[in-house]
Amino acid sequence: MHPVTQIVQNILNGLSIGSVYAIFALGYTLVFSILGIINFAHGAIFTLGAYFTYLFTGAAFGGNGVFAKTHFPLGLPLVLAMLVGALCAGLVGVVVERLAFRPLRTRGADRLLSLVSSLGVAVVIVNVIQYLVGAENYSYKDRLTGNLPVAVFLGSPDNAIPIRTVQIVIFVVSMILLALLTLLINGTKMGKALRAVSEDATTASLLGINADRFILLTFFLSGFIGGIAGTLIGSSVSIAGPYFGIAFGLKGLAVIVLGGLGDIPGAVVGGLVLGLAEAFVPGEYSAYKDAVAFALLFIVLLVRPQGLLGRAQVQKV
């Protein structure tokens, strides 16, 4: 392959996987921007979203688990199943908030305890998934791209650059979600209320804002976005068992730190940068992609500790 063609191919691959990292990290960022803590259950909810979508497509599960050889009686088109699955994932996010976060928050417990509590919930969710449907890999019976060709080719016939159609769809969906979320946060009364709660929940409550309700909304949005991301990955590489959200959970943490904690545009920029860094790792060193990504994170934080788009914390005295 011509060197220029290879570079363009790497950029396109990096933007595709980076956009998924960005979507995943948006769920982390939303919760962190409101509560100042990391929801470690987000990776498990990401996995649940993929399984919910599989369930609502009407496909049968494998030979292990409580639901072995069973299927949902109503088979929905993949796109509709993805939306319904994401709604279910959002509702799970609400349940997680009620079980793992709210009791500790109302007692004024240390934020570290909430982090540990969410980690425990994540382990429970993953084990429940394995108990119910086993640990097999699952693939959706329909393609997210519908009847579109599997790939499109850019450039001349001699140096054509193949791009999987699902990569294009993933990138476009990521950008649409980012635009909608930015519009919600910056252009609506609901967004203003969310920002008020993130600044000071107590003061926001005194001004008539129901902080508890908006915290629930944040967890629902986080779970919904996580569910969408899980389905996108499942459409691209299959659902690789109950634990496949763990690797993305680690990358999501790297992304929000790289982009700037609590910064929505920063999460997107961090995801794309991380995806591009991995894409340019030579094929013979593909086993070291994670090392390259986290080395980049280390270097950026040495130069700019607040992340690429984050703001330095001002110490008040």
Secondary structure by P-SEA (a helix, b strand, c coil): ccaaaaaaaaaaaaaaaaaaaaaaaaaaaaaaaaccccccaaaaaaaaaaaaaaaaaccccccccccccccccccccaaaaaaaaaaaaaaaaaaaaacccaaaaaacccaaaaaaaaaaaaaaaaaaaaacccbbbbbbccccccccccccccccccbbbbbcaaaaaaaaaaaaaaaaaaaaacccaaaaaaaaaaacaaaaaaaccaaaaaaaaaaaaaaaaaaaaaaaaaaaccccccccaaaaaaaaaaaaaaaccccaaaaaaaaaaaaaaaaacccccccaaaaaaaaaaaaaaaacccccccccccccc
